[in-house]
Amino acid sequence: MANMPRAATLERVGRAVELRNTGATWTEVADTLGYTSANAAEASVRQYLKRYAAEGTDLGTVLLMEELKLQQRERYIMQAAAKVPVDDVSGRDTVDKARDRIAKHRAFLHGLGRVNVAAQVTVDQTPTAILARAEADLLAAFESNRSTAIEGEVVQ
C-alpha cells in the first residue's frame, strides 16, 4: 500500500511526459491530468525526474530535464517580450539574444550543435606508390578481360 501514491505519481508524470512529447502545452497537460496550473504540472515532472535521475541517471531523462528547463526559460522570455515596447530596440535585441541562446542550447541537446572531435589523419602512401598500385590494378583488369583494349600515351 505504501507504494500506491508513488505508482500513481509515476503514472501521472509518465502521462504528462507523453502529452508534452505529442505537442501539448503545459496548460493542456495541467487541464488533462488535473494539475492546479501549468507551472505545477511542469514542476511535478521536473521534481520527479530530478529525484530519479540521481539514482540511475539515464541519458533520456537528463535530456528531458534540460528540455523542460529550456521550455520554462522560453515562457519567461515570451512574457518579458510581451512587456517590451515596440520602439525599444535595446530591449528587443536582448529578447532576441535570449531566444538565440535557447535555440543553440536546444540544437546542442538534439545533436545538432558543434561537436569537438579530435581527428588525426595519416597518409602512408606516396604518389609513386599510388601510381604503382593503379598500374597494377589496370594490368590485372586487362589480364582478366583480354577483349578490352586499353590505349594510352606516355608523356614525359
Summary of the structure (lengths in Angstrom):
residues: 156
radius of gyration: 30.1
end to end distance: 91.6
largest distance: 91.6
contacts: 319
relative contact order: 0.05
helix: 68%
strand: 0%
